[in-house]
């Protein structure tokens, strides 16, 4: 492997012993500390040439090829920089702030196909611009971050402005002094008016992007309480609107727990929720009259999880005074509920 000029960062001669290997697998083994997904991204960007030509990741090597790499195999390091992004600040004083985070915003820098996707547009970027200085306890990538919300979950999140407040808030989370209440719409009719799910949550050993409530060596205790707000049964199916309180804050906890009892959160395709709801009545009618069908059945798409951190209650880390904060359902969730319960076009109501 040699460094080369003319924009080429590395060249690799394929040995005869490598014949039969897939191109992406070969490069992953050759490039120290570079993942297969990163290799595939380089290939998609045209930064990998085999004998001067672009090839597919699945190409089978024959031995003797010369592979040129023109891009940087190792992604640029993540960084947190200030960005002028609007924030909905629900509460603020010298020690902390509480933000109503929109769905679609990551809390801090993470995985992404390029530097912008990994490092920009996060809550941390917006916080650094708005508040300038935050607690350093979470490190350079997570200044001020005491707890997190999933990217597609909206609602209230606490941010520490100094290390003392961060330490105290962290202890409160650990000792379960901070009460977190969510609103969730789940699929199906949840039979019991209220219940508790007590099941450890750990990384899924097969699908690493998921968590699981199945028994795992790495599972951490997790407790979720739910209460039915109302049940919905309409042309799109059966659903239950829940008020959910969590004692612990494990990754994807509510989503995993609700899916584990057969009621995934609407929109949560990672855990079995429907990404799109179809008017079942119209779909059945269309099937029986396929030859005369004139229009497709109505479909509803949310584009996010129907999960919202609606309420926070905790003693202030400095004064001890109880702070109670609420954030109403975002417009897109309210509109989705209205659409879900609206009669079909042309339907007679009385």
SULDABEL-V384628 format. One record per residue. N is the residue number from 1. OMEGA is omega as a letter, one per 20 degrees, with the letter a starting at -180 (none if undefined). NEAR is the number of other ideal C-beta (glycine too) atoms within 10 Angstrom. Layout:
n = [N/N]
omega = [OMEGA/OMEGA]
near = [NEAR/NEAR]
This chain:
n = [1/2/3/4/5/6/7/8/9/10/11/12/13/14/15/16/17/18/19/20/21/22/23/24/25/26/27/28/29/30/31/32/33/34/35/36/37/38/39/40/41/42/43/44/45/46/47/48/49/50/51/52/53/54/55/56/57/58/59/60/61/62/63/64/65/66/67/68/69/70/71/72/73/74/75/76/77/78/79/80/81/82/83/84/85/86/87/88/89/90/91/92/93/94/95/96/97/98/99/100/101/102/103/104/105/106/107/108/109/110/111/112/113/114/115/116/117/118/119/120/121/122/123/124/125/126/127/128/129/130/131/132/133/134/135/136/137/138/139/140/141/142/143/144/145/146/147/148/149/150/151/152/153/154/155/156/157/158/159/160/161/162/163/164/165/166/167/168/169/170/171/172/173/174/175/176/177/178/179/180/181/182/183/184/185/186/187/188/189/190/191/192/193/194/195/196/197/198/199/200/201/202/203/204/205/206/207/208/209/210/211/212/213/214/215/216/217/218/219/220/221/222/223/224/225/226/227/228/229/230/231/232/233/234/235/236/237/238/239/240/241/242/243/244/245/246/247/248/249/250/251/252/253/254/255/256/257/258/259/260/261/262/263/264/265/266/267/268/269/270/271/272/273/274/275/276/277/278/279/280/281/282/283/284/285/286/287/288/289/290/291/292/293/294/295/296/297/298/299/300/301/302/303/304/305/306/307/308/309/310/311/312/313/314/315/316/317/318/319/320/321/322/323/324/325/326/327/328/329/330/331/332/333/334/335/336/337/338/339/340/341/342/343/344/345/346/347/348/349/350]
omega = [a/r/a/a/r/r/a/a/a/r/a/r/a/a/r/a/a/a/a/r/r/a/a/r/r/a/r/r/a/a/a/r/a/a/r/r/r/r/a/r/r/a/r/a/a/a/r/r/r/a/r/a/r/r/r/r/a/a/r/a/r/a/r/r/r/a/r/r/a/r/r/a/a/a/r/a/r/r/r/r/a/r/r/r/a/r/r/a/a/a/r/r/a/a/a/r/r/a/r/a/r/r/a/r/r/a/r/a/a/a/r/a/r/a/r/a/a/a/a/r/a/r/r/r/a/a/a/r/a/a/r/a/r/r/a/a/a/a/a/a/a/a/r/a/a/r/a/r/r/a/a/r/r/r/a/r/a/r/a/a/r/a/a/r/r/a/a/r/r/r/r/r/a/a/r/r/a/a/a/a/a/r/a/r/a/a/r/r/r/a/a/r/r/a/r/r/a/a/r/r/r/a/r/a/a/r/a/r/a/r/a/r/r/a/r/r/a/a/r/a/a/a/a/r/r/r/a/r/r/r/a/r/a/a/r/r/a/a/r/r/a/r/a/r/a/r/r/a/a/r/r/a/a/a/r/a/a/r/a/r/r/a/a/r/r/r/a/a/r/a/r/r/a/r/a/r/a/r/a/r/a/r/r/r/r/r/a/a/a/a/a/a/a/a/r/r/a/r/r/r/a/r/r/r/r/a/a/r/a/a/r/r/a/r/r/a/a/a/a/r/a/r/r/a/r/r/a/r/r/a/a/r/r/a/r/r/r/r/a/a/a/r/r/r/r/a/r/r/a/none]
near = [11/8/8/13/6/6/9/14/14/19/14/19/12/21/12/9/8/19/13/10/17/15/23/21/15/21/26/16/13/17/19/7/7/18/12/15/12/20/24/18/17/21/22/13/13/10/19/25/17/18/11/7/8/13/17/13/17/10/17/12/21/12/13/12/19/12/20/18/23/16/16/13/19/10/18/10/11/15/13/22/12/14/16/8/16/8/19/13/14/16/17/15/13/9/18/25/21/20/25/21/25/16/22/12/19/23/21/20/23/13/11/15/13/12/14/9/13/19/24/17/17/24/24/26/22/19/26/19/14/19/17/9/10/25/23/14/19/20/10/12/16/20/22/27/24/24/15/16/23/21/16/21/27/28/26/23/24/25/29/25/21/18/13/14/24/25/15/18/25/17/12/16/16/11/8/13/13/20/14/25/19/24/21/25/25/27/23/15/14/22/11/10/9/11/14/12/19/13/18/17/24/19/15/15/12/7/10/8/9/16/26/21/24/14/9/15/6/10/17/13/11/24/17/25/16/26/14/16/12/9/15/15/11/16/20/22/17/14/24/22/18/26/16/24/16/21/16/17/17/20/15/23/24/29/26/27/26/29/23/17/18/11/24/23/29/27/25/28/13/19/19/14/22/17/11/11/22/16/20/13/15/18/14/12/13/16/10/8/10/8/4/7/13/6/8/11/18/17/12/16/11/23/12/22/27/28/29/26/23/21/18/21/14/19/15/16/22/14/10/7/7/10/17/10/15/13/21/12/17/17/8/14/22/11/12/22/16/9/13/20/13/13/10/13/9/5/9/5/4/2]
